[in-house]
């Protein structure tokens, strides 16, 4: 069951990833960090973008548009 909780510090893309993955704990398990650490993220750290993308299905250019530009014809949000 996906969480509907809002994480105050998390940007919209990270909140979307939490929901899509089925919760913060699934992301935490995938990146091998404690849930409390992941809960403190304001956005996905660069070293975890590809893992979060794989677990959540949220594209890397949505998670971190500052690092991964959107493919031609797609917008970051």
N, C-alpha and C positions, 0 to 999 in steps of 0.2 A: 504494500500500500504506500503510495507516494505521500510525502509529508506536505502539509499545507502551512507549516510554520514559516514565519518570516524571520530571516536572520538579518538583524539591523545593519551589520557591517558589510554584508555580502552585496555585491553589485547584482543587477538584474540577471545577467548571464549566469552567474554562479548560483543564484537561487533557482533559475531554470534547470541547471544541471542537477541540483539536489533533488528537485521534483522528478525529473526524467529518470534519474538513477534509482529512485525509490527511497531516497533519504540520504541524509548526511553520512550515516554510518557506512553505506555502500561506497561512497566516495572515499571516506577515510580508510576503509579496508583496502581499496584498490591502490591508494597512494602510500599505504603502510604508515599512516600517521594516526595519532589518537583523535577521536572525534572532537575533543576540545580544541585541538590545534586547527583542524579544518574549519570549525565553527568560527574561529577568529580571523579567517581569511576575509579580506575585503574583495579580492578577486583571485583567480586561480594563479598560483605562482608559475612562472615560465617552465620550470622543470616538471610540472605536473599536467600541463595542458593536454598533451597527447593521451595520457591515461584517463583523464576526466572525459575527454572526447569519446574515448572507446567505451567507457562505462555508461555514459549518459546519452550519447548520440548527439549532444550539442556540438556543432562544428567549432573547430579551433578558431576560425575567424570571428565567431560570435563570442567565444570565451575571452579571447585576447586580440581584439582588432588592432591593437598597437604593435603586435608582433607578427600576426598572420593576416595579411590583407585579404579582403573578400575576393573570391574568384570573379572574373569578369561576368557581368550580368547579375551578380548577387549583391545584396546589401549586408552589412555586418549585423544588423539587428533584425 
